[in-house]
Amino acid sequence: MRRGLYEDGAFRHYAPRIDYDRVMAEALSARSRLESPDALLAYWSKQYALGDELKPIINVLREAGLVT
């Protein structure tokens, strides 16, 4: 099985590279509309074939102050 190194330094099972700029823009847009991030997390899980392993995305959003 192929594995990839993500920006948070962790090895994950291979998935398409995450477009963090797009993720951030989508998160900021949802925040401005006061939407829950749950729908976005489900979308990203499918979009990037991450399943339940959303740590790379959550870490980036946490650093930006968008999730706690």
N, CA, C and O atoms as a Tripos MOL2 file, in Angstrom:
@<TRIPOS>MOLECULE
protein
  272   271    68     0     0
PROTEIN
NO_CHARGES

@<TRIPOS>ATOM
      1 N           0.8410   -1.1800    0.0000 N.3       1 MET1
      2 CA          0.0000    0.0000    0.0000 C.3       1 MET1
      3 C           0.8880    1.2450    0.0000 C.2       1 MET1
      4 O           1.8670    1.3140    0.7430 O.2       1 MET1
      5 N           0.5500    2.2040   -0.8150 N.am      2 ARG2
      6 CA          1.3230    3.4350   -0.8860 C.3       2 ARG2
      7 C           0.9790    4.3390    0.2780 C.2       2 ARG2
      8 O          -0.1550    4.3560    0.7560 O.2       2 ARG2
      9 N           1.9510    5.0750    0.7180 N.am      3 ARG3
     10 CA          1.7390    6.0110    1.8190 C.3       3 ARG3
     11 C           2.2910    7.3610    1.4020 C.2       3 ARG3
     12 O           3.1720    7.4450    0.5460 O.2       3 ARG3
     13 N           1.7740    8.4110    2.0050 N.am      4 GLY4
     14 CA          2.2510    9.7450    1.6780 C.3       4 GLY4
     15 C           2.5390   10.5360    2.9360 C.2       4 GLY4
     16 O           1.9110   10.3110    3.9700 O.2       4 GLY4
     17 N           3.4680   11.4440    2.8590 N.am      5 LEU5
     18 CA          3.7860   12.3230    3.9790 C.3       5 LEU5
     19 C           3.0100   13.6200    3.7980 C.2       5 LEU5
     20 O           3.1380   14.2940    2.7760 O.2       5 LEU5
     21 N           2.2180   13.9570    4.7830 N.am      6 TYR6
     22 CA          1.4090   15.1700    4.7200 C.3       6 TYR6
     23 C           2.1000   16.3170    5.4330 C.2       6 TYR6
     24 O           3.1110   16.1220    6.1090 O.2       6 TYR6
     25 N           1.5520   17.5070    5.2810 N.am      7 GLU7
     26 CA          2.1560   18.7080    5.8240 C.3       7 GLU7
     27 C           2.3050   18.6730    7.3400 C.2       7 GLU7
     28 O           3.1710   19.3570    7.8850 O.2       7 GLU7
     29 N           1.4720   17.8820    8.0380 N.am      8 ASP8
     30 CA          1.6010   17.8230    9.4850 C.3       8 ASP8
     31 C           2.6910   16.8380    9.9150 C.2       8 ASP8
     32 O           2.8730   16.5950   11.1080 O.2       8 ASP8
     33 N           3.4150   16.2730    8.9460 N.am      9 GLY9
     34 CA          4.5260   15.3990    9.2360 C.3       9 GLY9
     35 C           4.1350   13.9580    9.5010 C.2       9 GLY9
     36 O           5.0030   13.1200    9.7470 O.2       9 GLY9
     37 N           2.8600   13.6570    9.4580 N.am     10 ALA10
     38 CA          2.4030   12.2980    9.7420 C.3      10 ALA10
     39 C           2.2740   11.4990    8.4520 C.2      10 ALA10
     40 O           1.9340   12.0440    7.4020 O.2      10 ALA10
     41 N           2.5440   10.2260    8.5420 N.am     11 PHE11
     42 CA          2.3340    9.3520    7.3930 C.3      11 PHE11
     43 C           0.8880    8.8800    7.3950 C.2      11 PHE11
     44 O           0.3640    8.4920    8.4390 O.2      11 PHE11
     45 N           0.2600    8.9100    6.2740 N.am     12 ARG12
     46 CA         -1.1220    8.4720    6.1240 C.3      12 ARG12
     47 C          -1.1650    7.5090    4.9430 C.2      12 ARG12
     48 O          -0.2820    7.5240    4.0860 O.2      12 ARG12
     49 N          -2.1950    6.6740    4.9050 N.am     13 HIS13
     50 CA         -2.3980    5.8590    3.7180 C.3      13 HIS13
     51 C          -2.5700    6.8010    2.5390 C.2      13 HIS13
     52 O          -3.1200    7.8920    2.6870 O.2      13 HIS13
     53 N          -2.1060    6.3860    1.3810 N.am     14 TYR14
     54 CA         -2.1140    7.2540    0.2120 C.3      14 TYR14
     55 C          -3.5030    7.8040   -0.0730 C.2      14 TYR14
     56 O          -4.4860    7.0630   -0.0970 O.2      14 TYR14
     57 N          -3.5690    9.0710   -0.2810 N.am     15 ALA15
     58 CA         -4.7800    9.7780   -0.7050 C.3      15 ALA15
     59 C          -4.3060   10.9260   -1.5800 C.2      15 ALA15
     60 O          -3.1470   11.3290   -1.4910 O.2      15 ALA15
     61 N          -5.1830   11.4600   -2.4240 N.am     16 PRO16
     62 CA         -4.7700   12.6170   -3.2340 C.3      16 PRO16
     63 C          -4.2660   13.7390   -2.3270 C.2      16 PRO16
     64 O          -4.7530   13.9090   -1.2090 O.2      16 PRO16
     65 N          -3.3200   14.4770   -2.8010 N.am     17 ARG17
     66 CA         -2.8010   15.6040   -2.0130 C.3      17 ARG17
     67 C          -3.9440   16.5420   -1.6640 C.2      17 ARG17
     68 O          -4.8170   16.8050   -2.4910 O.2      17 ARG17
     69 N          -3.9350   17.0250   -0.4830 N.am     18 ILE18
     70 CA         -4.9840   17.9240   -0.0210 C.3      18 ILE18
     71 C          -4.6640   19.3350   -0.4900 C.2      18 ILE18
     72 O          -3.5510   19.8240   -0.3020 O.2      18 ILE18
     73 N          -5.6400   19.9800   -1.0980 N.am     19 ASP19
     74 CA         -5.4950   21.3700   -1.5400 C.3      19 ASP19
     75 C          -5.8530   22.2660   -0.3550 C.2      19 ASP19
     76 O          -7.0020   22.6800   -0.1990 O.2      19 ASP19
     77 N          -4.8430   22.5610    0.4820 N.am     20 TYR20
     78 CA         -5.0960   23.3030    1.7130 C.3      20 TYR20
     79 C          -5.6110   24.7140    1.4590 C.2      20 TYR20
     80 O          -6.3760   25.2390    2.2680 O.2      20 TYR20
     81 N          -5.2110   25.3360    0.3630 N.am     21 ASP21
     82 CA         -5.7270   26.6720    0.0520 C.3      21 ASP21
     83 C          -7.2270   26.6120   -0.2010 C.2      21 ASP21
     84 O          -7.9830   27.4670    0.2620 O.2      21 ASP21
     85 N          -7.6470   25.5940   -0.9390 N.am     22 ARG22
     86 CA         -9.0820   25.4400   -1.2220 C.3      22 ARG22
     87 C          -9.8530   25.0930    0.0520 C.2      22 ARG22
     88 O         -10.9390   25.6220    0.2920 O.2      22 ARG22
     89 N          -9.2890   24.2070    0.8580 N.am     23 VAL23
     90 CA         -9.9210   23.8470    2.1280 C.3      23 VAL23
     91 C         -10.1170   25.0970    2.9820 C.2      23 VAL23
     92 O         -11.1920   25.3030    3.5460 O.2      23 VAL23
     93 N          -9.0910   25.9210    3.0770 N.am     24 MET24
     94 CA         -9.1690   27.1320    3.8890 C.3      24 MET24
     95 C         -10.2280   28.0880    3.3460 C.2      24 MET24
     96 O         -11.0010   28.6590    4.1160 O.2      24 MET24
     97 N         -10.2680   28.2640    2.0320 N.am     25 ALA25
     98 CA        -11.2700   29.1540    1.4280 C.3      25 ALA25
     99 C         -12.6810   28.6380    1.6910 C.2      25 ALA25
    100 O         -13.5770   29.4210    2.0040 O.2      25 ALA25
    101 N         -12.8860   27.3330    1.5670 N.am     26 GLU26
    102 CA        -14.2040   26.7560    1.8260 C.3      26 GLU26
    103 C         -14.5810   26.8990    3.2930 C.2      26 GLU26
    104 O         -15.7400   27.1640    3.6100 O.2      26 GLU26
    105 N         -13.6170   26.7260    4.1880 N.am     27 ALA27
    106 CA        -13.8850   26.8640    5.6170 C.3      27 ALA27
    107 C         -14.2350   28.3070    5.9750 C.2      27 ALA27
    108 O         -15.1600   28.5520    6.7500 O.2      27 ALA27
    109 N         -13.5010   29.2510    5.4160 N.am     28 LEU28
    110 CA        -13.7900   30.6660    5.6930 C.3      28 LEU28
    111 C         -15.1480   31.0670    5.1410 C.2      28 LEU28
    112 O         -15.8770   31.8340    5.7710 O.2      28 LEU28
    113 N         -15.4870   30.5520    3.9720 N.am     29 SER29
    114 CA        -16.7900   30.8440    3.3810 C.3      29 SER29
    115 C         -17.9170   30.2880    4.2520 C.2      29 SER29
    116 O         -18.9120   30.9710    4.4960 O.2      29 SER29
    117 N         -17.7600   29.0540    4.7170 N.am     30 ALA30
    118 CA        -18.7760   28.4400    5.5910 C.3      30 ALA30
    119 C         -18.8840   29.2080    6.8960 C.2      30 ALA30
    120 O         -19.9820   29.3980    7.4190 O.2      30 ALA30
    121 N         -17.7530   29.6480    7.4220 N.am     31 ARG31
    122 CA        -17.7670   30.4160    8.6810 C.3      31 ARG31
    123 C         -18.5000   31.7390    8.5010 C.2      31 ARG31
    124 O         -19.2530   32.1520    9.3820 O.2      31 ARG31
    125 N         -18.2890   32.4040    7.3790 N.am     32 SER32
    126 CA        -18.9510   33.6830    7.1430 C.3      32 SER32
    127 C         -20.4650   33.5180    7.0100 C.2      32 SER32
    128 O         -21.2240   34.4490    7.2760 O.2      32 SER32
    129 N         -20.8980   32.3210    6.5930 N.am     33 ARG33
    130 CA        -22.3370   32.0330    6.4860 C.3      33 ARG33
    131 C         -22.8680   31.3880    7.7600 C.2      33 ARG33
    132 O         -24.0320   30.9930    7.8270 O.2      33 ARG33
    133 N         -21.9990   31.2830    8.7790 N.am     34 LEU34
    134 CA        -22.3470   30.6900   10.0720 C.3      34 LEU34
    135 C         -22.8380   29.2520    9.9370 C.2      34 LEU34
    136 O         -23.7220   28.8190   10.6760 O.2      34 LEU34
    137 N         -22.2600   28.5160    8.9880 N.am     35 GLU35
    138 CA        -22.6130   27.1220    8.7840 C.3      35 GLU35
    139 C         -21.7640   26.2200    9.6700 C.2      35 GLU35
    140 O         -20.6330   26.5580   10.0180 O.2      35 GLU35
    141 N         -22.3160   25.0860   10.0250 N.am     36 SER36
    142 CA        -21.5920   24.0890   10.7950 C.3      36 SER36
    143 C         -20.5150   23.4580    9.9100 C.2      36 SER36
    144 O         -20.7500   23.2290    8.7230 O.2      36 SER36
    145 N         -19.3490   23.1770   10.4700 N.am     37 PRO37
    146 CA        -18.2890   22.5510    9.6690 C.3      37 PRO37
    147 C         -18.5400   21.0710    9.3780 C.2      37 PRO37
    148 O         -17.8070   20.4730    8.5900 O.2      37 PRO37
    149 N         -19.5600   20.4670    9.9980 N.am     38 ASP38
    150 CA        -19.8010   19.0330    9.8210 C.3      38 ASP38
    151 C         -19.9890   18.6380    8.3650 C.2      38 ASP38
    152 O         -19.4270   17.6380    7.9170 O.2      38 ASP38
    153 N         -20.7700   19.4070    7.6230 N.am     39 ALA39
    154 CA        -21.0080   19.0910    6.2150 C.3      39 ALA39
    155 C         -19.7070   19.1850    5.4190 C.2      39 ALA39
    156 O         -19.4510   18.3580    4.5440 O.2      39 ALA39
    157 N         -18.8900   20.1900    5.7220 N.am     40 LEU40
    158 CA        -17.6090   20.3320    5.0290 C.3      40 LEU40
    159 C         -16.6710   19.1720    5.3620 C.2      40 LEU40
    160 O         -15.9730   18.6690    4.4810 O.2      40 LEU40
    161 N         -16.6480   18.7500    6.6060 N.am     41 LEU41
    162 CA        -15.7790   17.6360    6.9860 C.3      41 LEU41
    163 C         -16.1760   16.3660    6.2390 C.2      41 LEU41
    164 O         -15.3130   15.6140    5.7860 O.2      41 LEU41
    165 N         -17.4680   16.1280    6.1130 N.am     42 ALA42
    166 CA        -17.9420   14.9600    5.3640 C.3      42 ALA42
    167 C         -17.5450   15.0790    3.8880 C.2      42 ALA42
    168 O         -17.1250   14.1000    3.2720 O.2      42 ALA42
    169 N         -17.6820   16.2830    3.3310 N.am     43 TYR43
    170 CA        -17.3050   16.5230    1.9310 C.3      43 TYR43
    171 C         -15.8070   16.2770    1.7250 C.2      43 TYR43
    172 O         -15.4130   15.5820    0.7880 O.2      43 TYR43
    173 N         -14.9780   16.8460    2.5980 N.am     44 TRP44
    174 CA        -13.5310   16.6780    2.4670 C.3      44 TRP44
    175 C         -13.1250   15.2230    2.6380 C.2      44 TRP44
    176 O         -12.2110   14.7450    1.9660 O.2      44 TRP44
    177 N         -13.7980   14.5230    3.5320 N.am     45 SER45
    178 CA        -13.5020   13.1080    3.7390 C.3      45 SER45
    179 C         -13.6550   12.3300    2.4400 C.2      45 SER45
    180 O         -12.8290   11.4770    2.1160 O.2      45 SER45
    181 N         -14.7160   12.6280    1.7000 N.am     46 LYS46
    182 CA        -14.9430   11.9630    0.4140 C.3      46 LYS46
    183 C         -14.0250   12.5150   -0.6740 C.2      46 LYS46
    184 O         -13.4430   11.7580   -1.4510 O.2      46 LYS46
    185 N         -13.9010   13.8450   -0.7200 N.am     47 GLN47
    186 CA        -13.1090   14.5090   -1.7580 C.3      47 GLN47
    187 C         -11.6610   14.0260   -1.7680 C.2      47 GLN47
    188 O         -11.0860   13.7970   -2.8320 O.2      47 GLN47
    189 N         -11.0750   13.8730   -0.5880 N.am     48 TYR48
    190 CA         -9.6690   13.5130   -0.4870 C.3      48 TYR48
    191 C          -9.4580   12.0630   -0.0590 C.2      48 TYR48
    192 O          -8.3440   11.6700    0.2890 O.2      48 TYR48
    193 N         -10.5360   11.2650   -0.0870 N.am     49 ALA49
    194 CA        -10.4780    9.8340    0.2460 C.3      49 ALA49
    195 C          -9.7940    9.5890    1.5780 C.2      49 ALA49
    196 O          -8.9290    8.7210    1.6960 O.2      49 ALA49
    197 N         -10.1880   10.3600    2.5780 N.am     50 LEU50
    198 CA         -9.5670   10.2620    3.8900 C.3      50 LEU50
    199 C         -10.3380    9.3810    4.8600 C.2      50 LEU50
    200 O          -9.7980    8.9730    5.8880 O.2      50 LEU50
    201 N         -11.5910    9.0830    4.5460 N.am     51 GLY51
    202 CA        -12.3910    8.3180    5.4920 C.3      51 GLY51
    203 C         -12.5280    9.0930    6.7870 C.2      51 GLY51
    204 O         -12.9030   10.2660    6.7800 O.2      51 GLY51
    205 N         -12.2270    8.4460    7.8890 N.am     52 ASP52
    206 CA        -12.3180    9.1010    9.2010 C.3      52 ASP52
    207 C         -11.0230    9.7920    9.5990 C.2      52 ASP52
    208 O         -10.9540   10.3850   10.6760 O.2      52 ASP52
    209 N         -10.0070    9.7310    8.7710 N.am     53 GLU53
    210 CA         -8.6930   10.2820    9.1000 C.3      53 GLU53
    211 C          -8.5770   11.7230    8.6060 C.2      53 GLU53
    212 O          -7.9160   11.9990    7.6050 O.2      53 GLU53
    213 N          -9.2270   12.6300    9.3210 N.am     54 LEU54
    214 CA         -9.2610   14.0340    8.9130 C.3      54 LEU54
    215 C          -8.2380   14.8990    9.6490 C.2      54 LEU54
    216 O          -8.2940   16.1260    9.5640 O.2      54 LEU54
    217 N          -7.3200   14.2860   10.3560 N.am     55 LYS55
    218 CA         -6.3480   15.0590   11.1260 C.3      55 LYS55
    219 C          -5.5740   16.0850   10.3110 C.2      55 LYS55
    220 O          -5.3840   17.2020   10.7900 O.2      55 LYS55
    221 N          -5.1150   15.7600    9.0910 N.am     56 PRO56
    222 CA         -4.3720   16.7820    8.3460 C.3      56 PRO56
    223 C          -5.1900   18.0540    8.1120 C.2      56 PRO56
    224 O          -4.6650   19.1620    8.2150 O.2      56 PRO56
    225 N          -6.4650   17.8900    7.7990 N.am     57 ILE57
    226 CA         -7.3230   19.0520    7.5530 C.3      57 ILE57
    227 C          -7.6510   19.7580    8.8610 C.2      57 ILE57
    228 O          -7.5850   20.9850    8.9360 O.2      57 ILE57
    229 N          -7.9960   19.0080    9.8750 N.am     58 ILE58
    230 CA         -8.3630   19.6100   11.1590 C.3      58 ILE58
    231 C          -7.1870   20.3780   11.7520 C.2      58 ILE58
    232 O          -7.3820   21.4460   12.3330 O.2      58 ILE58
    233 N          -5.9710   19.8550   11.6160 N.am     59 ASN59
    234 CA         -4.7920   20.5640   12.1260 C.3      59 ASN59
    235 C          -4.6130   21.9160   11.4550 C.2      59 ASN59
    236 O          -4.2940   22.9010   12.1200 O.2      59 ASN59
    237 N          -4.8150   21.9720   10.1490 N.am     60 VAL60
    238 CA         -4.6770   23.2450    9.4340 C.3      60 VAL60
    239 C          -5.7620   24.2220    9.8770 C.2      60 VAL60
    240 O          -5.4810   25.3980   10.1070 O.2      60 VAL60
    241 N          -6.9920   23.7450    9.9980 N.am     61 LEU61
    242 CA         -8.0990   24.6100   10.4300 C.3      61 LEU61
    243 C          -7.8910   25.0740   11.8740 C.2      61 LEU61
    244 O          -8.2210   26.2090   12.2170 O.2      61 LEU61
    245 N          -7.3540   24.2110   12.7020 N.am     62 ARG62
    246 CA         -7.1020   24.5740   14.0970 C.3      62 ARG62
    247 C          -6.0420   25.6840   14.1720 C.2      62 ARG62
    248 O          -6.1950   26.6450   14.9260 O.2      62 ARG62
    249 N          -4.9780   25.5440   13.3920 N.am     63 GLU63
    250 CA         -3.9270   26.5670   13.3790 C.3      63 GLU63
    251 C          -4.4610   27.9150   12.9010 C.2      63 GLU63
    252 O          -3.9750   28.9630   13.3260 O.2      63 GLU63
    253 N          -5.4550   27.8900   12.0240 N.am     64 ALA64
    254 CA         -6.0610   29.1310   11.5230 C.3      64 ALA64
    255 C          -7.1190   29.6570   12.4750 C.2      64 ALA64
    256 O          -7.6770   30.7290   12.2410 O.2      64 ALA64
    257 N          -7.4080   28.9230   13.5500 N.am     65 GLY65
    258 CA         -8.3980   29.3680   14.5200 C.3      65 GLY65
    259 C          -9.8310   29.1230   14.0920 C.2      65 GLY65
    260 O         -10.7500   29.7230   14.6490 O.2      65 GLY65
    261 N         -10.0410   28.2520   13.1150 N.am     66 LEU66
    262 CA        -11.3910   28.0010   12.6130 C.3      66 LEU66
    263 C         -12.0920   26.8770   13.3590 C.2      66 LEU66
    264 O         -13.3200   26.7980   13.3220 O.2      66 LEU66
    265 N         -11.3530   26.0110   14.0310 N.am     67 VAL67
    266 CA        -11.9320   24.9670   14.8750 C.3      67 VAL67
    267 C         -11.1440   24.9210   16.1850 C.2      67 VAL67
    268 O          -9.9890   25.3410   16.2520 O.2      67 VAL67
    269 N         -11.7900   24.4100   17.2010 N.am     68 THR68
    270 CA        -11.1260   24.3150   18.5020 C.3      68 THR68
    271 C         -10.8430   22.8910   18.8690 C.2      68 THR68
    272 O         -10.2860   22.6280   19.9350 O.2      68 THR68
@<TRIPOS>BOND
     1     1     2 1
     2     2     3 1
     3     3     4 2
     4     3     5 am
     5     5     6 1
     6     6     7 1
     7     7     8 2
     8     7     9 am
     9     9    10 1
    10    10    11 1
    11    11    12 2
    12    11    13 am
    13    13    14 1
    14    14    15 1
    15    15    16 2
    16    15    17 am
    17    17    18 1
    18    18    19 1
    19    19    20 2
    20    19    21 am
    21    21    22 1
    22    22    23 1
    23    23    24 2
    24    23    25 am
    25    25    26 1
    26    26    27 1
    27    27    28 2
    28    27    29 am
    29    29    30 1
    30    30    31 1
    31    31    32 2
    32    31    33 am
    33    33    34 1
    34    34    35 1
    35    35    36 2
    36    35    37 am
    37    37    38 1
    38    38    39 1
    39    39    40 2
    40    39    41 am
    41    41    42 1
    42    42    43 1
    43    43    44 2
    44    43    45 am
    45    45    46 1
    46    46    47 1
    47    47    48 2
    48    47    49 am
    49    49    50 1
    50    50    51 1
    51    51    52 2
    52    51    53 am
    53    53    54 1
    54    54    55 1
    55    55    56 2
    56    55    57 am
    57    57    58 1
    58    58    59 1
    59    59    60 2
    60    59    61 am
    61    61    62 1
    62    62    63 1
    63    63    64 2
    64    63    65 am
    65    65    66 1
    66    66    67 1
    67    67    68 2
    68    67    69 am
    69    69    70 1
    70    70    71 1
    71    71    72 2
    72    71    73 am
    73    73    74 1
    74    74    75 1
    75    75    76 2
    76    75    77 am
    77    77    78 1
    78    78    79 1
    79    79    80 2
    80    79    81 am
    81    81    82 1
    82    82    83 1
    83    83    84 2
    84    83    85 am
    85    85    86 1
    86    86    87 1
    87    87    88 2
    88    87    89 am
    89    89    90 1
    90    90    91 1
    91    91    92 2
    92    91    93 am
    93    93    94 1
    94    94    95 1
    95    95    96 2
    96    95    97 am
    97    97    98 1
    98    98    99 1
    99    99   100 2
   100    99   101 am
   101   101   102 1
   102   102   103 1
   103   103   104 2
   104   103   105 am
   105   105   106 1
   106   106   107 1
   107   107   108 2
   108   107   109 am
   109   109   110 1
   110   110   111 1
   111   111   112 2
   112   111   113 am
   113   113   114 1
   114   114   115 1
   115   115   116 2
   116   115   117 am
   117   117   118 1
   118   118   119 1
   119   119   120 2
   120   119   121 am
   121   121   122 1
   122   122   123 1
   123   123   124 2
   124   123   125 am
   125   125   126 1
   126   126   127 1
   127   127   128 2
   128   127   129 am
   129   129   130 1
   130   130   131 1
   131   131   132 2
   132   131   133 am
   133   133   134 1
   134   134   135 1
   135   135   136 2
   136   135   137 am
   137   137   138 1
   138   138   139 1
   139   139   140 2
   140   139   141 am
   141   141   142 1
   142   142   143 1
   143   143   144 2
   144   143   145 am
   145   145   146 1
   146   146   147 1
   147   147   148 2
   148   147   149 am
   149   149   150 1
   150   150   151 1
   151   151   152 2
   152   151   153 am
   153   153   154 1
   154   154   155 1
   155   155   156 2
   156   155   157 am
   157   157   158 1
   158   158   159 1
   159   159   160 2
   160   159   161 am
   161   161   162 1
   162   162   163 1
   163   163   164 2
   164   163   165 am
   165   165   166 1
   166   166   167 1
   167   167   168 2
   168   167   169 am
   169   169   170 1
   170   170   171 1
   171   171   172 2
   172   171   173 am
   173   173   174 1
   174   174   175 1
   175   175   176 2
   176   175   177 am
   177   177   178 1
   178   178   179 1
   179   179   180 2
   180   179   181 am
   181   181   182 1
   182   182   183 1
   183   183   184 2
   184   183   185 am
   185   185   186 1
   186   186   187 1
   187   187   188 2
   188   187   189 am
   189   189   190 1
   190   190   191 1
   191   191   192 2
   192   191   193 am
   193   193   194 1
   194   194   195 1
   195   195   196 2
   196   195   197 am
   197   197   198 1
   198   198   199 1
   199   199   200 2
   200   199   201 am
   201   201   202 1
   202   202   203 1
   203   203   204 2
   204   203   205 am
   205   205   206 1
   206   206   207 1
   207   207   208 2
   208   207   209 am
   209   209   210 1
   210   210   211 1
   211   211   212 2
   212   211   213 am
   213   213   214 1
   214   214   215 1
   215   215   216 2
   216   215   217 am
   217   217   218 1
   218   218   219 1
   219   219   220 2
   220   219   221 am
   221   221   222 1
   222   222   223 1
   223   223   224 2
   224   223   225 am
   225   225   226 1
   226   226   227 1
   227   227   228 2
   228   227   229 am
   229   229   230 1
   230   230   231 1
   231   231   232 2
   232   231   233 am
   233   233   234 1
   234   234   235 1
   235   235   236 2
   236   235   237 am
   237   237   238 1
   238   238   239 1
   239   239   240 2
   240   239   241 am
   241   241   242 1
   242   242   243 1
   243   243   244 2
   244   243   245 am
   245   245   246 1
   246   246   247 1
   247   247   248 2
   248   247   249 am
   249   249   250 1
   250   250   251 1
   251   251   252 2
   252   251   253 am
   253   253   254 1
   254   254   255 1
   255   255   256 2
   256   255   257 am
   257   257   258 1
   258   258   259 1
   259   259   260 2
   260   259   261 am
   261   261   262 1
   262   262   263 1
   263   263   264 2
   264   263   265 am
   265   265   266 1
   266   266   267 1
   267   267   268 2
   268   267   269 am
   269   269   270 1
   270   270   271 1
   271   271   272 2
@<TRIPOS>SUBSTRUCTURE
     1 MET1         2 RESIDUE 1 A MET
     2 ARG2         6 RESIDUE 1 A ARG
     3 ARG3        10 RESIDUE 1 A ARG
     4 GLY4        14 RESIDUE 1 A GLY
     5 LEU5        18 RESIDUE 1 A LEU
     6 TYR6        22 RESIDUE 1 A TYR
     7 GLU7        26 RESIDUE 1 A GLU
     8 ASP8        30 RESIDUE 1 A ASP
     9 GLY9        34 RESIDUE 1 A GLY
    10 ALA10       38 RESIDUE 1 A ALA
    11 PHE11       42 RESIDUE 1 A PHE
    12 ARG12       46 RESIDUE 1 A ARG
    13 HIS13       50 RESIDUE 1 A HIS
    14 TYR14       54 RESIDUE 1 A TYR
    15 ALA15       58 RESIDUE 1 A ALA
    16 PRO16       62 RESIDUE 1 A PRO
    17 ARG17       66 RESIDUE 1 A ARG
    18 ILE18       70 RESIDUE 1 A ILE
    19 ASP19       74 RESIDUE 1 A ASP
    20 TYR20       78 RESIDUE 1 A TYR
    21 ASP21       82 RESIDUE 1 A ASP
    22 ARG22       86 RESIDUE 1 A ARG
    23 VAL23       90 RESIDUE 1 A VAL
    24 MET24       94 RESIDUE 1 A MET
    25 ALA25       98 RESIDUE 1 A ALA
    26 GLU26      102 RESIDUE 1 A GLU
    27 ALA27      106 RESIDUE 1 A ALA
    28 LEU28      110 RESIDUE 1 A LEU
    29 SER29      114 RESIDUE 1 A SER
    30 ALA30      118 RESIDUE 1 A ALA
    31 ARG31      122 RESIDUE 1 A ARG
    32 SER32      126 RESIDUE 1 A SER
    33 ARG33      130 RESIDUE 1 A ARG
    34 LEU34      134 RESIDUE 1 A LEU
    35 GLU35      138 RESIDUE 1 A GLU
    36 SER36      142 RESIDUE 1 A SER
    37 PRO37      146 RESIDUE 1 A PRO
    38 ASP38      150 RESIDUE 1 A ASP
    39 ALA39      154 RESIDUE 1 A ALA
    40 LEU40      158 RESIDUE 1 A LEU
    41 LEU41      162 RESIDUE 1 A LEU
    42 ALA42      166 RESIDUE 1 A ALA
    43 TYR43      170 RESIDUE 1 A TYR
    44 TRP44      174 RESIDUE 1 A TRP
    45 SER45      178 RESIDUE 1 A SER
    46 LYS46      182 RESIDUE 1 A LYS
    47 GLN47      186 RESIDUE 1 A GLN
    48 TYR48      190 RESIDUE 1 A TYR
    49 ALA49      194 RESIDUE 1 A ALA
    50 LEU50      198 RESIDUE 1 A LEU
    51 GLY51      202 RESIDUE 1 A GLY
    52 ASP52      206 RESIDUE 1 A ASP
    53 GLU53      210 RESIDUE 1 A GLU
    54 LEU54      214 RESIDUE 1 A LEU
    55 LYS55      218 RESIDUE 1 A LYS
    56 PRO56      222 RESIDUE 1 A PRO
    57 ILE57      226 RESIDUE 1 A ILE
    58 ILE58      230 RESIDUE 1 A ILE
    59 ASN59      234 RESIDUE 1 A ASN
    60 VAL60      238 RESIDUE 1 A VAL
    61 LEU61      242 RESIDUE 1 A LEU
    62 ARG62      246 RESIDUE 1 A ARG
    63 GLU63      250 RESIDUE 1 A GLU
    64 ALA64      254 RESIDUE 1 A ALA
    65 GLY65      258 RESIDUE 1 A GLY
    66 LEU66      262 RESIDUE 1 A LEU
    67 VAL67      266 RESIDUE 1 A VAL
    68 THR68      270 RESIDUE 1 A THR
